[in-house]
Amino acid sequence: MKKILMPFVMVIVLALIPYLAVHYAGLTYLFGVIVPYTAAAVLVLGVLWRLFNWMRRPVPFCIPTTCGQEKSFAWIKHNPIENPTNSWQAGIRVLTEVLFFRSLFRNTKAEWHKDANLAYGSHKWLWLGGLVFHWSLLIIVLRHARFFFVMVPGFVDILDYADGFFDIILPTFYVTDALALAAVTFLFVRRLRDAKMRILSLPTDYFPLFLIGAIVVVGVLMRYVVRLNIMPVKDQMLRLVNFSFDAPGEIGTLFYVHIFLVSVLAIYFPFSKLMHAGAIFLSPTRNLANNSRIKRHINPWNKDIKFKTYSEYEDDYRDKMKKANLPLEKQ
């Protein structure tokens, strides 16, 4: 229970810090300018460092995970996605993994039944929950692009219309807001219900869920409950993207809570498990083509080996070979 309460309390404390600092001490410049710039710098530099650190590691062996027919004879049907033989096929495989979680879709769960039989079953709920979680967050982030451009891009208007197609309340109800909260709740409850997951889960598994959930909740409160004026918010976002250090205008306190939690997530991102978002593109088990029968893969860590010809070998061991009555090419 401690590993659940500790990250939960930590997120609450993080949310209270900007609320109290802005509401009672008026530290709007700190949380509206300095903290976002610092978080953006840490995010960019941290991600670049992690990616560079991964990219400089040699991958000497052909180790892609495959579950389809390898390319061989012309009359044997080849599976180009599950068992790619070139970079284009491997790239398509990575994209389908990133966009649709193909490997998670094939995931199965194993359980011991009371009769001591091991049974395997479908685990599609985890795939669906993960897919909804990531796609909802992506659409929410893309919708927020309206705050960083003077003229709203066309794709943002399309997403805004599609996301708010219900149009049942004012302001418009966005489906992804509800889906993101539902997906976070599902992923959290899943770790609580499954005994194995409770044992394996660490505080670092719960903290991102609570932090992302808090960001979404504060955003929902600003939109549907407090009704924050978005024009000062857009003005401040435009100042930030234009590298202006002017003090922010009159904005509600919840905005500073929201942007501070987003900044914490940005700082936490490069040094956490969330970096799997970038690691998936550099994973040799996914991005390599299975061409070990076509191309020779040489380990760059192997030292150069000096090979001896048979005549050199015979010269070194001639006396011993004579004593053992072994045939010699040169007498």
RODO-273507 format. One record per residue (C-alpha): residue in three letters; x, y, z; residue number from 1. Coordinates in steps of 0.25 Angstrom, whole numbers, plus 5000, padded with zeros to 4 digits. Example, Ala and Ser with C-alpha at 12.3 -4.5 7.8 and 13.67 -1.06 7.14 Angstrom:
ala / 5049 / 4982 / 5031 / 1
ser / 5055 / 4996 / 5029 / 2
END
This chain:
met / 5000 / 5000 / 5000 / 1
lys / 5012 / 5009 / 5003 / 2
lys / 5017 / 5009 / 4988 / 3
ile / 5003 / 5014 / 4984 / 4
leu / 5001 / 5024 / 4995 / 5
met / 5015 / 5030 / 4993 / 6
pro / 5013 / 5035 / 4978 / 7
phe / 4999 / 5039 / 4981 / 8
val / 5003 / 5048 / 4992 / 9
met / 5014 / 5053 / 4984 / 10
val / 5005 / 5057 / 4972 / 11
ile / 4996 / 5064 / 4982 / 12
val / 5008 / 5072 / 4988 / 13
leu / 5013 / 5076 / 4974 / 14
ala / 4999 / 5081 / 4971 / 15
leu / 4998 / 5089 / 4984 / 16
ile / 5012 / 5096 / 4982 / 17
pro / 5008 / 5105 / 4970 / 18
tyr / 4994 / 5107 / 4975 / 19
leu / 4999 / 5112 / 4989 / 20
ala / 5011 / 5120 / 4983 / 21
val / 5002 / 5127 / 4973 / 22
his / 4990 / 5129 / 4981 / 23
tyr / 4997 / 5134 / 4993 / 24
ala / 5011 / 5139 / 4989 / 25
gly / 5008 / 5143 / 4975 / 26
leu / 5019 / 5135 / 4969 / 27
thr / 5013 / 5136 / 4955 / 28
tyr / 5026 / 5139 / 4948 / 29
leu / 5033 / 5127 / 4954 / 30
phe / 5022 / 5117 / 4950 / 31
gly / 5018 / 5123 / 4937 / 32
val / 5032 / 5126 / 4931 / 33
ile / 5044 / 5120 / 4938 / 34
val / 5038 / 5106 / 4941 / 35
pro / 5033 / 5104 / 4927 / 36
tyr / 5046 / 5108 / 4920 / 37
thr / 5054 / 5100 / 4930 / 38
ala / 5045 / 5088 / 4927 / 39
ala / 5045 / 5089 / 4912 / 40
ala / 5061 / 5090 / 4913 / 41
val / 5062 / 5078 / 4921 / 42
leu / 5052 / 5070 / 4912 / 43
val / 5059 / 5073 / 4899 / 44
leu / 5073 / 5071 / 4905 / 45
gly / 5069 / 5059 / 4913 / 46
val / 5062 / 5052 / 4901 / 47
leu / 5074 / 5055 / 4891 / 48
trp / 5084 / 5050 / 4902 / 49
arg / 5076 / 5037 / 4903 / 50
leu / 5074 / 5035 / 4888 / 51
phe / 5089 / 5038 / 4886 / 52
asn / 5093 / 5028 / 4897 / 53
trp / 5085 / 5017 / 4890 / 54
met / 5089 / 5020 / 4876 / 55
arg / 5104 / 5020 / 4879 / 56
arg / 5102 / 5005 / 4884 / 57
pro / 5106 / 4995 / 4873 / 58
val / 5096 / 4985 / 4870 / 59
pro / 5105 / 4973 / 4864 / 60
phe / 5095 / 4962 / 4864 / 61
cys / 5082 / 4960 / 4856 / 62
ile / 5072 / 4959 / 4868 / 63
pro / 5058 / 4963 / 4863 / 64
thr / 5046 / 4956 / 4869 / 65
thr / 5038 / 4949 / 4858 / 66
cys / 5026 / 4941 / 4858 / 67
gly / 5023 / 4939 / 4843 / 68
gln / 5029 / 4931 / 4831 / 69
glu / 5043 / 4936 / 4828 / 70
lys / 5047 / 4938 / 4813 / 71
ser / 5052 / 4926 / 4807 / 72
phe / 5048 / 4919 / 4794 / 73
ala / 5039 / 4926 / 4784 / 74
trp / 5028 / 4916 / 4786 / 75
ile / 5027 / 4918 / 4801 / 76
lys / 5018 / 4930 / 4805 / 77
his / 5026 / 4940 / 4812 / 78
asn / 5021 / 4949 / 4823 / 79
pro / 5027 / 4963 / 4821 / 80
ile / 5022 / 4970 / 4833 / 81
glu / 5024 / 4959 / 4844 / 82
asn / 5037 / 4955 / 4838 / 83
pro / 5043 / 4966 / 4830 / 84
thr / 5055 / 4964 / 4821 / 85
asn / 5058 / 4979 / 4818 / 86
ser / 5058 / 4993 / 4824 / 87
trp / 5044 / 4997 / 4818 / 88
gln / 5037 / 4985 / 4823 / 89
ala / 5044 / 4987 / 4837 / 90
gly / 5039 / 5001 / 4837 / 91
ile / 5025 / 4997 / 4834 / 92
arg / 5026 / 4987 / 4845 / 93
val / 5031 / 4998 / 4855 / 94
leu / 5020 / 5008 / 4851 / 95
thr / 5009 / 4998 / 4853 / 96
glu / 5015 / 4995 / 4866 / 97
val / 5015 / 5009 / 4870 / 98
leu / 5001 / 5013 / 4864 / 99
phe / 4993 / 5000 / 4867 / 100
phe / 5001 / 4992 / 4878 / 101
arg / 5001 / 4980 / 4869 / 102
ser / 5010 / 4971 / 4879 / 103
leu / 5001 / 4975 / 4891 / 104
phe / 4989 / 4971 / 4883 / 105
arg / 4994 / 4957 / 4881 / 106
asn / 4998 / 4957 / 4896 / 107
thr / 4991 / 4945 / 4904 / 108
lys / 4990 / 4943 / 4919 / 109
ala / 4993 / 4930 / 4927 / 110
glu / 4985 / 4926 / 4939 / 111
trp / 4986 / 4914 / 4948 / 112
his / 4972 / 4908 / 4951 / 113
lys / 4967 / 4901 / 4963 / 114
asp / 4969 / 4887 / 4956 / 115
ala / 4984 / 4891 / 4955 / 116
asn / 4983 / 4893 / 4940 / 117
leu / 4990 / 4904 / 4933 / 118
ala / 4980 / 4912 / 4924 / 119
tyr / 4983 / 4923 / 4913 / 120
gly / 4973 / 4933 / 4910 / 121
ser / 4972 / 4946 / 4902 / 122
his / 4977 / 4959 / 4908 / 123
lys / 4970 / 4969 / 4899 / 124
trp / 4965 / 4978 / 4910 / 125
leu / 4980 / 4982 / 4913 / 126
trp / 4982 / 4985 / 4898 / 127
leu / 4969 / 4993 / 4897 / 128
gly / 4972 / 5001 / 4910 / 129
gly / 4987 / 5004 / 4905 / 130
leu / 4982 / 5008 / 4891 / 131
val / 4971 / 5018 / 4897 / 132
phe / 4981 / 5024 / 4907 / 133
his / 4992 / 5027 / 4897 / 134
trp / 4982 / 5032 / 4886 / 135
ser / 4974 / 5040 / 4895 / 136
leu / 4986 / 5047 / 4900 / 137
leu / 4992 / 5049 / 4886 / 138
ile / 4979 / 5056 / 4882 / 139
ile / 4978 / 5064 / 4894 / 140
val / 4993 / 5069 / 4892 / 141
leu / 4990 / 5072 / 4877 / 142
arg / 4977 / 5080 / 4881 / 143
his / 4986 / 5088 / 4890 / 144
ala / 4994 / 5093 / 4878 / 145
arg / 4983 / 5104 / 4876 / 146
phe / 4990 / 5111 / 4888 / 147
phe / 5003 / 5112 / 4881 / 148
phe / 4999 / 5118 / 4867 / 149
val / 4993 / 5132 / 4864 / 150
met / 4984 / 5125 / 4853 / 151
val / 4979 / 5112 / 4858 / 152
pro / 4984 / 5101 / 4848 / 153
gly / 4974 / 5093 / 4840 / 154
phe / 4977 / 5080 / 4846 / 155
val / 4974 / 5085 / 4859 / 156
asp / 4960 / 5090 / 4855 / 157
ile / 4958 / 5076 / 4849 / 158
leu / 4962 / 5069 / 4862 / 159
asp / 4954 / 5079 / 4870 / 160
tyr / 4941 / 5076 / 4862 / 161
ala / 4943 / 5061 / 4862 / 162
asp / 4946 / 5061 / 4877 / 163
gly / 4934 / 5069 / 4881 / 164
phe / 4924 / 5063 / 4871 / 165
phe / 4914 / 5060 / 4883 / 166
asp / 4913 / 5075 / 4885 / 167
ile / 4903 / 5073 / 4897 / 168
ile / 4908 / 5084 / 4906 / 169
leu / 4914 / 5097 / 4906 / 170
pro / 4926 / 5098 / 4905 / 171
thr / 4927 / 5086 / 4896 / 172
phe / 4929 / 5073 / 4902 / 173
tyr / 4942 / 5066 / 4897 / 174
val / 4941 / 5051 / 4896 / 175
thr / 4956 / 5049 / 4899 / 176
asp / 4955 / 5056 / 4912 / 177
ala / 4946 / 5045 / 4917 / 178
leu / 4954 / 5034 / 4910 / 179
ala / 4967 / 5038 / 4916 / 180
leu / 4962 / 5038 / 4930 / 181
ala / 4955 / 5025 / 4928 / 182
ala / 4968 / 5019 / 4922 / 183
val / 4976 / 5024 / 4934 / 184
thr / 4966 / 5018 / 4943 / 185
phe / 4966 / 5005 / 4936 / 186
leu / 4981 / 5004 / 4936 / 187
phe / 4982 / 5007 / 4951 / 188
val / 4971 / 4998 / 4955 / 189
arg / 4977 / 4987 / 4946 / 190
arg / 4990 / 4987 / 4955 / 191
leu / 4981 / 4987 / 4968 / 192
arg / 4973 / 4975 / 4964 / 193
asp / 4984 / 4966 / 4959 / 194
ala / 4992 / 4960 / 4970 / 195
lys / 5004 / 4958 / 4961 / 196
met / 5003 / 4972 / 4956 / 197
arg / 5002 / 4978 / 4970 / 198
ile / 5015 / 4970 / 4974 / 199
leu / 5023 / 4974 / 4962 / 200
ser / 5018 / 4989 / 4962 / 201
leu / 5027 / 5000 / 4967 / 202
pro / 5024 / 5014 / 4972 / 203
thr / 5030 / 5018 / 4958 / 204
asp / 5019 / 5011 / 4951 / 205
tyr / 5008 / 5018 / 4959 / 206
phe / 5014 / 5032 / 4959 / 207
pro / 5013 / 5035 / 4944 / 208
leu / 4998 / 5030 / 4944 / 209
phe / 4995 / 5039 / 4956 / 210
leu / 5002 / 5050 / 4950 / 211
ile / 4996 / 5049 / 4936 / 212
gly / 4982 / 5047 / 4943 / 213
ala / 4984 / 5060 / 4951 / 214
ile / 4988 / 5068 / 4938 / 215
val / 4975 / 5063 / 4931 / 216
val / 4966 / 5066 / 4944 / 217
val / 4972 / 5080 / 4945 / 218
gly / 4970 / 5082 / 4930 / 219
val / 4955 / 5077 / 4931 / 220
leu / 4953 / 5086 / 4943 / 221
met / 4958 / 5098 / 4936 / 222
arg / 4949 / 5095 / 4924 / 223
tyr / 4936 / 5091 / 4930 / 224
val / 4936 / 5096 / 4944 / 225
val / 4944 / 5108 / 4946 / 226
arg / 4942 / 5113 / 4932 / 227
leu / 4956 / 5119 / 4931 / 228
asn / 4958 / 5130 / 4920 / 229
ile / 4966 / 5124 / 4909 / 230
met / 4971 / 5137 / 4903 / 231
pro / 4981 / 5141 / 4914 / 232
val / 4985 / 5126 / 4913 / 233
lys / 4988 / 5127 / 4898 / 234
asp / 4995 / 5140 / 4900 / 235
gln / 5005 / 5134 / 4910 / 236
met / 5007 / 5122 / 4901 / 237
leu / 5010 / 5130 / 4889 / 238
arg / 5020 / 5138 / 4898 / 239
leu / 5027 / 5125 / 4902 / 240
val / 5028 / 5119 / 4888 / 241
asn / 5034 / 5132 / 4884 / 242
phe / 5044 / 5132 / 4895 / 243
ser / 5039 / 5144 / 4902 / 244
phe / 5042 / 5146 / 4917 / 245
asp / 5030 / 5156 / 4919 / 246
ala / 5022 / 5154 / 4931 / 247
pro / 5009 / 5146 / 4929 / 248
gly / 4995 / 5154 / 4930 / 249
glu / 4984 / 5151 / 4939 / 250
ile / 4981 / 5136 / 4938 / 251
gly / 4974 / 5127 / 4948 / 252
thr / 4982 / 5119 / 4958 / 253
leu / 4978 / 5106 / 4953 / 254
phe / 4986 / 5109 / 4940 / 255
tyr / 4999 / 5110 / 4948 / 256
val / 4995 / 5097 / 4954 / 257
his / 4993 / 5091 / 4941 / 258
ile / 5005 / 5096 / 4934 / 259
phe / 5014 / 5092 / 4946 / 260
leu / 5009 / 5078 / 4946 / 261
val / 5012 / 5077 / 4931 / 262
ser / 5026 / 5083 / 4934 / 263
val / 5028 / 5072 / 4944 / 264
leu / 5024 / 5062 / 4934 / 265
ala / 5033 / 5068 / 4924 / 266
ile / 5045 / 5067 / 4933 / 267
tyr / 5042 / 5053 / 4938 / 268
phe / 5040 / 5048 / 4924 / 269
pro / 5054 / 5046 / 4919 / 270
phe / 5059 / 5039 / 4932 / 271
ser / 5047 / 5029 / 4933 / 272
lys / 5040 / 5017 / 4927 / 273
leu / 5032 / 5027 / 4919 / 274
met / 5044 / 5028 / 4909 / 275
his / 5039 / 5015 / 4903 / 276
ala / 5032 / 5025 / 4894 / 277
gly / 5046 / 5028 / 4887 / 278
ala / 5052 / 5014 / 4890 / 279
ile / 5042 / 5007 / 4882 / 280
phe / 5048 / 5013 / 4869 / 281
leu / 5062 / 5009 / 4873 / 282
ser / 5059 / 4995 / 4878 / 283
pro / 5067 / 4984 / 4870 / 284
thr / 5056 / 4974 / 4873 / 285
arg / 5047 / 4982 / 4865 / 286
asn / 5054 / 4991 / 4855 / 287
leu / 5064 / 4981 / 4850 / 288
ala / 5061 / 4972 / 4837 / 289
asn / 5062 / 4957 / 4839 / 290
asn / 5073 / 4956 / 4828 / 291
ser / 5083 / 4947 / 4835 / 292
arg / 5083 / 4937 / 4824 / 293
ile / 5085 / 4949 / 4814 / 294
lys / 5095 / 4957 / 4821 / 295
arg / 5107 / 4954 / 4830 / 296
his / 5106 / 4961 / 4843 / 297
ile / 5120 / 4963 / 4850 / 298
asn / 5122 / 4966 / 4864 / 299
pro / 5131 / 4979 / 4865 / 300
trp / 5135 / 4976 / 4879 / 301
asn / 5143 / 4963 / 4874 / 302
lys / 5158 / 4965 / 4874 / 303
asp / 5165 / 4962 / 4861 / 304
ile / 5169 / 4947 / 4860 / 305
lys / 5182 / 4943 / 4854 / 306
phe / 5180 / 4931 / 4846 / 307
lys / 5190 / 4921 / 4843 / 308
thr / 5192 / 4913 / 4830 / 309
tyr / 5194 / 4898 / 4831 / 310
ser / 5208 / 4899 / 4827 / 311
glu / 5211 / 4909 / 4838 / 312
tyr / 5204 / 4900 / 4848 / 313
glu / 5212 / 4888 / 4843 / 314
asp / 5225 / 4896 / 4845 / 315
asp / 5221 / 4900 / 4859 / 316
tyr / 5218 / 4886 / 4864 / 317
arg / 5227 / 4877 / 4854 / 318
asp / 5234 / 4870 / 4865 / 319
lys / 5222 / 4866 / 4873 / 320
met / 5215 / 4862 / 4860 / 321
lys / 5227 / 4853 / 4857 / 322
lys / 5227 / 4847 / 4871 / 323
ala / 5212 / 4844 / 4869 / 324
asn / 5214 / 4838 / 4856 / 325
leu / 5205 / 4848 / 4849 / 326
pro / 5206 / 4850 / 4834 / 327
leu / 5214 / 4862 / 4830 / 328
glu / 5213 / 4869 / 4817 / 329
lys / 5227 / 4874 / 4818 / 330
gln / 5238 / 4865 / 4823 / 331
END
